[in-house]
Amino acid sequence: MKTLPFVVCLVALAAPMAGQSAAPSSQARPQFRAGVDLMRIEVTVLDKRTRKPVRGLTAADFTVTVSGDPQQVEALDEVIVPGREAHRSTPFLEAARDVDTNTLAHPRLFLIVMDDALVSREGFAKQKGKDIAHAVVDALGPTDLAAIVFAQDNRQAQDFTADRAILRRAIDTYDPKPLHPMLAVAMSVGVIERSSAFLRRMPDYRRAIVWVTLGPGSVDLEDESLVTWELPPPQAINVTGGEAQEALVRATNRVVSAGRMGPVPVYAYSTVGLRAVTVNEIRGGPLPNPFGNEALQKVTGATGGRLIDRTNAPDLAVPAMFGELSSYYALAFRGNFPMDGKLRWLQVR
């Protein structure tokens, strides 16, 4: 987890007393300096069973270690982020806000990644993708900002804004055009990796990635000619479902093992929905893992997010995500290691 040192330096100069002559310029003036080096991190604490925020903790409840060495916790502040429900008593407008000049208290950034490279173009998956993104916009709080990016075609992408009308217009342009599975996997995972890298450079914000993607489902490419996939030149290239799944697993393993997905939680929402199991599948014994299940669970689990799948209404799980992100602890500890630029492993319990 990347942390930034906070340094306070106080300098006092000794001034000559009244009625006395100033000291010669060649004489050095005495200086008194005091400094405090504190590392600030943000910690989300969720109940293991319900995933609801655990509140009311104190500094004594936390243990911080850096590369195994215990650190002294100096301060702890619990932050409650106001949600949209807090403003239900007043009319809620879809109007734009002057985000360039207004100061946002406890702001949150939601980067909605709409996968138009892996998701099927058929009506259900396309509509579910829009429903999920619209549900996120519906749940935005008074200090929240959101952005829309696409895995493939970003001509209608939208930068961070509080204007819900603009966000909805970008969402409504969602038009998946699935690519060859190998290329689609690289594009889909690549945009998640770059999104995480971008948000990690904004430590003063609470951040989350909403990944609207294919997710677990029954994708059988064993005998399907990929002439229908948008991969020029059009030619018959057979790719098995297992090969596509392995490509997704390899791609996610690469970004997770490299530690490039840690601080920003990723919430993956599947657009596949429920699928009826055939009699032959039941008679054939245990069903294989659905396509993409292992990869998406690895990314969401490694970042503190979660995977929403095996449901025809994934958008109904969006309020629970906002509930998980509704509070956090700002924790400050005194580092007992040199600031030499070396990477160290930070662990909070």
Phi, psi and omega per residue, in radians:
M1 nan 2.252 -3.120
K2 -1.415 2.293 3.097
T3 -2.261 2.686 -3.106
L4 -2.023 2.345 3.091
P5 -1.253 2.506 3.086
F6 -1.982 2.015 -3.012
V7 -2.041 2.241 3.055
V8 -2.019 2.202 -3.116
C9 -2.199 2.114 3.131
L10 -1.900 2.270 -3.115
V11 -2.149 2.204 3.093
A12 -2.097 2.313 3.120
L13 -1.873 2.396 3.112
A14 -1.393 2.028 -3.127
A15 -1.624 2.608 3.123
P16 -1.145 2.505 3.133
M17 -1.254 2.736 -3.136
A18 -1.110 2.384 3.097
G19 1.549 -0.103 3.112
Q20 -1.869 2.645 3.132
S21 -1.357 2.630 3.139
A22 -1.183 2.578 3.118
A23 -1.179 2.634 3.107
P24 -1.011 2.585 -3.100
S25 -1.100 -0.406 -3.115
S26 -1.304 -0.319 -3.120
Q27 -1.449 2.231 -3.106
A28 -1.222 2.394 3.112
R29 -1.425 2.377 3.120
P30 -1.173 2.473 3.136
Q31 -2.217 2.479 3.120
F32 -2.158 2.156 -3.086
R33 -2.154 2.496 3.038
A34 -2.378 2.451 -3.103
G35 -2.511 2.665 3.090
V36 -2.335 2.148 3.096
D37 -1.849 1.991 3.126
L38 -2.219 2.469 3.041
M39 -1.738 2.292 3.139
R40 -1.926 2.232 3.074
I41 -2.333 2.771 3.105
E42 -1.996 2.332 -3.031
V43 -2.209 2.238 3.017
T44 -1.795 2.222 -3.112
V45 -2.015 2.051 -3.109
L46 -2.062 2.524 3.012
D47 -1.120 2.308 -3.046
K48 -1.095 -0.559 -3.077
R49 -1.549 -0.792 -3.043
T50 -1.718 -0.269 -3.062
R51 1.049 0.418 3.028
K52 -1.564 2.570 -3.116
P53 -1.062 2.436 3.060
V54 -1.669 2.103 -3.040
R55 -2.013 2.898 3.088
G56 1.449 0.267 3.126
L57 -1.375 2.789 3.105
T58 -2.089 3.036 -3.135
A59 -1.060 -0.522 -3.126
A60 -1.196 -0.289 -3.137
D61 -1.437 -0.126 -3.047
F62 -1.966 2.476 3.000
T63 -2.162 2.216 -3.110
V64 -2.046 2.252 3.041
T65 -2.244 2.564 3.056
V66 -2.162 1.993 -3.058
S67 0.924 0.657 3.099
G68 1.549 -0.225 -3.126
D69 -1.576 2.233 -3.140
P70 -1.169 2.516 3.132
Q71 -2.029 2.642 -3.114
Q72 -1.515 2.066 3.109
V73 -1.398 2.098 -3.063
E74 -1.701 -0.583 -3.052
A75 -2.682 2.673 3.119
L76 -2.563 2.313 3.132
D77 -2.318 2.180 3.084
E78 -1.536 2.231 -3.083
V79 -1.990 2.188 3.074
I80 -1.850 2.109 -3.100
V81 -1.559 2.178 3.130
P82 -1.176 2.324 3.112
G83 -1.731 -3.127 -3.117
R84 -1.155 -0.512 -3.125
E85 -1.070 -0.474 -3.127
A86 -1.161 -0.296 -3.105
H87 -2.019 0.360 3.123
R88 -1.169 -0.425 -3.088
S89 -1.266 -0.294 3.116
T90 -2.033 2.649 -3.141
P91 -1.015 2.353 -3.135
F92 -1.787 2.113 -3.049
L93 -1.719 2.606 3.055
E94 -1.601 0.394 -3.052
A95 -1.495 2.800 3.129
A96 -1.274 2.744 3.107
R97 -2.129 2.559 3.132
D98 -1.332 1.432 -3.057
V99 -1.337 -0.157 3.136
D100 -1.369 -0.453 -3.060
T101 -2.048 -0.429 -3.139
N102 -1.271 2.380 3.066
T103 -1.493 2.189 -3.100
L104 -1.689 2.146 3.097
A105 -1.505 2.215 -3.139
H106 0.892 0.993 -3.090
P107 -1.257 2.643 3.035
R108 -2.189 2.504 3.107
L109 -1.995 2.205 3.085
F110 -2.044 1.986 3.113
L111 -1.747 1.924 -3.096
I112 -1.626 1.982 3.127
V113 -1.770 1.952 -3.117
M114 -1.738 1.945 -3.049
D115 -1.383 1.842 3.100
D116 -1.840 0.233 3.123
A117 -1.868 -0.549 3.136
L118 -1.790 -0.568 -3.046
V119 -1.205 2.464 3.140
S120 -1.163 2.633 3.106
R121 -1.459 -0.079 -3.120
E122 -1.180 2.746 -2.897
G123 -0.996 -0.748 -3.046
F124 -1.121 -0.894 -3.095
A125 -1.100 -0.713 3.139
K126 -1.111 -0.781 -3.124
Q127 -1.198 -0.665 3.118
K128 -1.105 -0.676 3.102
G129 -1.037 -0.756 3.098
K130 -1.155 -0.715 -3.124
D131 -1.060 -0.728 -3.136
I132 -1.103 -0.854 -3.106
A133 -1.129 -0.702 3.106
H134 -1.129 -0.639 3.113
A135 -1.107 -0.630 3.084
V136 -1.128 -0.782 3.117
V137 -1.092 -0.699 3.125
D138 -1.052 -0.585 -3.035
A139 -1.596 -0.032 -3.114
L140 -1.051 2.381 3.109
G141 -1.465 3.108 -3.057
P142 -1.171 -0.317 3.139
T143 -1.965 0.145 -3.064
D144 -1.499 2.610 3.011
L145 -2.184 2.597 3.127
A146 -2.403 2.711 3.093
A147 -2.384 2.693 -3.137
I148 -2.114 2.170 3.008
V149 -2.289 2.769 -3.119
F150 -2.100 2.693 -3.121
A151 -1.267 -0.506 -2.997
Q152 -2.111 -1.024 -3.028
D153 -1.941 1.853 -3.069
N154 -1.850 0.463 3.101
R155 -1.175 -0.440 -3.137
Q156 -1.916 0.329 3.129
A157 -1.125 2.720 -3.108
Q158 -2.291 2.247 3.112
D159 -1.261 3.025 -3.097
F160 -1.048 2.293 -3.131
T161 -2.741 2.776 3.009
A162 -1.727 -0.023 -3.124
D163 -1.380 1.825 -3.088
R164 -1.210 -0.523 3.121
A165 -1.125 -0.735 3.113
I166 -1.144 -0.716 3.119
L167 -1.088 -0.722 -3.131
R168 -1.134 -0.649 3.121
R169 -1.135 -0.691 3.101
A170 -1.148 -0.705 3.133
I171 -1.098 -0.703 -3.082
D172 -1.198 -0.215 3.078
T173 -1.480 -0.031 -3.091
Y174 -1.032 2.061 -3.088
D175 -2.499 1.480 -3.071
P176 -1.040 2.399 3.036
K177 -2.299 1.480 -2.999
P178 -1.033 2.384 3.123
L179 -1.698 3.119 2.991
H180 -0.932 2.347 -3.021
P181 -0.905 -0.726 -3.111
M182 -1.113 -0.769 3.128
L183 -1.220 -0.682 -3.132
A184 -1.103 -0.703 3.122
V185 -1.070 -0.807 -3.124
A186 -1.076 -0.708 -3.122
M187 -1.234 -0.748 -3.077
S188 -1.159 -0.875 3.138
V189 -1.192 -0.602 3.140
G190 -1.092 -0.711 -3.130
V191 -1.235 -0.539 3.058
I192 -1.165 -0.741 3.127
E193 -1.094 -0.785 -3.134
R194 -1.202 -0.611 3.111
S195 -1.127 -0.734 3.118
S196 -1.128 -0.732 3.135
A197 -1.090 -0.677 3.123
F198 -1.140 -0.811 -3.087
L199 -1.229 -0.475 3.109
R200 -1.157 -0.363 3.110
R201 -1.468 0.117 -3.134
M202 -2.183 1.187 -3.015
P203 -1.238 -0.260 -3.113
D204 -1.426 0.018 -3.126
Y205 -2.043 2.581 2.888
R206 -1.338 2.329 -2.962
R207 -2.308 2.589 3.059
A208 -2.723 2.573 3.071
I209 -1.912 2.241 3.049
V210 -1.820 1.956 -3.044
W211 -1.812 1.828 3.085
V212 -1.591 1.858 -2.973
T213 -2.503 -3.055 -3.105
L214 -1.131 -0.914 3.115
G215 1.212 -2.985 -3.138
P216 -1.111 2.466 3.114
G217 3.125 3.129 -3.141
S218 -1.698 1.707 3.124
V219 -1.992 1.878 -3.093
D220 -1.912 1.904 -3.122
L221 -1.969 0.252 -3.033
E222 -0.984 -0.826 -3.040
D223 -2.026 0.206 -3.068
E224 -1.538 2.176 3.040
S225 -1.293 2.384 -3.079
L226 -1.571 0.402 3.035
V227 -1.062 -0.567 -3.104
T228 -1.326 -0.281 3.102
W229 -1.380 2.604 -3.059
E230 -1.469 1.272 3.116
L231 -2.259 1.728 3.122
P232 -1.300 2.583 -0.157
P233 -1.325 2.585 -3.097
P234 -1.139 2.062 3.127
Q235 -2.670 2.776 -3.097
A236 -1.341 1.927 3.087
I237 -2.209 2.034 -3.104
N238 -1.616 2.197 3.065
V239 -2.216 2.263 -3.132
T240 -1.408 2.732 3.074
G241 -1.035 -0.623 3.120
G242 -1.130 -0.677 3.128
E243 -1.160 -0.696 3.111
A244 -1.153 -0.710 3.117
Q245 -1.116 -0.755 3.125
E246 -1.087 -0.634 3.119
A247 -1.126 -0.706 3.128
L248 -1.175 -0.701 3.120
V249 -1.121 -0.773 -3.140
R250 -1.086 -0.730 -3.104
A251 -1.142 -0.745 -3.141
T252 -1.252 -0.631 3.084
N253 -1.041 -0.668 -3.101
R254 -1.102 -0.831 -3.080
V255 -1.296 -0.556 -3.133
V256 -1.273 -0.812 -3.105
S257 -1.149 -0.457 3.130
A258 -1.391 -0.052 3.103
G259 1.259 0.441 -3.078
R260 -1.712 0.186 -3.088
M261 -2.208 0.167 -2.937
G262 -1.161 -1.094 -2.899
P263 -1.255 -0.333 -3.044
V264 -1.844 2.003 -3.125
P265 -1.190 2.433 3.099
V266 -1.974 2.171 3.059
Y267 -1.903 1.971 -3.105
A268 -1.721 2.219 3.138
Y269 -1.990 2.118 -3.129
S270 -1.451 2.402 3.101
T271 -1.739 0.112 -3.036
V272 -1.306 -0.775 -3.076
G273 1.448 -3.040 -3.128
L274 -1.413 2.592 3.131
R275 -2.258 2.357 3.122
A276 -1.213 2.393 3.112
V277 -1.587 2.295 -3.112
T278 -1.428 2.850 3.118
V279 -1.105 -0.698 -3.136
N280 -1.106 -0.634 3.118
E281 -1.168 -0.686 3.123
I282 -1.148 -0.731 -3.141
R283 -1.210 -0.397 -3.087
G284 -1.382 0.002 3.122
G285 1.710 -2.801 -3.102
P286 -1.026 2.361 3.141
L287 -1.340 2.538 3.110
P288 -1.211 2.820 3.094
N289 -1.073 2.385 3.134
P290 -1.069 2.746 -3.118
F291 -1.060 2.192 3.054
G292 1.465 -0.115 -3.038
N293 -1.072 -0.865 -3.098
E294 -1.088 -0.743 -3.083
A295 -1.158 -0.819 -3.107
L296 -1.184 -0.646 3.092
Q297 -1.140 -0.612 3.130
K298 -1.150 -0.788 -3.121
V299 -1.157 -0.856 -3.098
T300 -1.172 -0.681 -3.141
G301 -1.172 -0.655 -3.111
A302 -1.254 -0.353 -3.071
T303 -1.836 -0.068 -3.112
G304 1.571 0.050 3.059
G305 -1.567 -2.688 3.090
R306 -2.778 2.906 -3.115
L307 -1.822 2.257 3.072
I308 -1.913 1.914 -3.078
D309 -2.556 -3.125 3.123
R310 0.932 0.814 3.082
T311 -2.645 2.564 3.079
N312 -1.529 -0.057 -3.138
A313 -2.322 1.112 -3.126
P314 -1.103 -0.428 -3.129
D315 -1.127 -0.409 3.139
L316 -1.242 -0.235 3.118
A317 -1.543 -0.080 -3.103
V318 -1.113 -0.775 3.121
P319 -1.003 -0.599 3.108
A320 -1.121 -0.637 3.088
M321 -1.085 -0.769 3.119
F322 -1.142 -0.579 3.072
G323 -1.121 -0.700 3.117
E324 -1.129 -0.512 -3.092
L325 -1.733 0.253 -3.030
S326 -1.439 -0.225 3.114
S327 -2.648 2.731 3.086
Y328 -2.784 2.994 3.116
Y329 -1.997 2.229 2.997
A330 -1.605 1.995 -3.003
L331 -2.028 2.337 3.113
A332 -2.103 2.285 3.117
F333 -2.317 2.725 3.140
R334 -1.611 2.058 -3.116
G335 -1.365 2.328 3.110
N336 -1.858 0.474 -3.139
F337 -2.167 2.678 -3.112
P338 -1.244 2.553 3.087
M339 -1.493 1.286 -3.047
D340 -1.828 0.147 3.102
G341 1.430 0.013 3.140
K342 -1.410 2.609 3.106
L343 -1.358 2.387 3.103
R344 -2.352 2.707 -3.074
W345 -1.626 2.053 -3.132
L346 -1.768 2.274 -3.140
Q347 -2.320 2.313 3.121
V348 -2.103 2.276 3.096
R349 -2.198 nan nan
